[in-house]
Amino acid sequence: MIESQKANAILTTEHILETIDRHADSTALILLPGIQFYTGQYLDIVNITRYAHSKEIIIGWDCAHAAGNVELRLHDWDVDFAVWCNYKYLNSGPGSIGALFVHEKHGRVDMSASTKEERYRPRLCGWWGADKQTRFEMDNNFVPRPGAAGYQLSNPSILDLTAFIASLEVFHMTSMAELRRKSISLTKYLESLLLRFPIDAPPQDKPFTILTPKNSDERGAQLSVRLEPGLLDIILKELDSNGVVVDERKPDVVRVAPAPLYNSFVDVWEFSQIFLEACRKAVKQRER
């Protein structure tokens, strides 16, 4: 467990590397979030992965909040493995299929090798990961498919896959590079409106701080907004009455994520006005 040393819950790369250093002799595997769900911080996957490997430690990444949000080059970055759900930015819907990346060096299969350890990397074996040519022979000899496919456990729901494929087809009409460019602009615009609009706003009209790093290279689409105590429920009620859906993390954080695939700058403007008005109403109610 790596705990933040900062009040805003941000994990610095230096702190992560120091923690790896301290525990390297007793660590077999590291699992970190690509984007931290609470703060929206985008961790330095490249340098942390490189450092873990310098200590001969396998490292994996939970990309649940990164997939479809930021550009990922997991193979090029030499990531050992990564997992993620697809129901957030990739729009598969809750309960749908998850995803797995396994670096090719961990997915090789050589059934002619003399020992089982040399034939393929040990794993939790599942029927759906078995070689398609021998899967139905039922001879109790597991032969995995090469690559990440050999780590699958069971077949996915066809109905869920159909909806997910429709979403991916929309993604294929653009590129992650283009989406990321728009995302950076949307989130900067949102941040600017929350912190600086209107320019003559009194301090009590801004009863919040933003936990998410200011540097666009250190965040995805999300801004995590920490409210002053006692305001969350009132603000959520106001947002809901105006048709605005955000995520809450009790006791005092709302997560706002303008998705570049379908959110516009007009959406961001309208949200900011509704949110700031909700803050003003919540402060007044708290003071009664």
Buried (B, 14 or more C-beta within 10 A) or exposed (E): EEEBEEEBBBBBEEBBBEBBEEEBEEBEEBEBBBBBBBBBBBBBBEEBBBBBBEBEBBBBBBBBBBBBBBEBEBEEBBBBBBBBBBBBBBBBBEEBBEBBBBBEEBBBBEEEEEEEEEBBBEBEBBEBBBBEEEBEEEEEEBBBBBBBBBBBEEEEEEEBBEEBEEBEEEBEEEEBEEBBEBBBBBBEBBBEBBEEBEEEBEEEEBBBBBBBBEEBEBBBBBBBBBBBEBBBEBBBEBBEEBEBEBEBBEEBBBBBBBBBBEBEEEBBBBBBEBBBBBBBBBBEEEEE
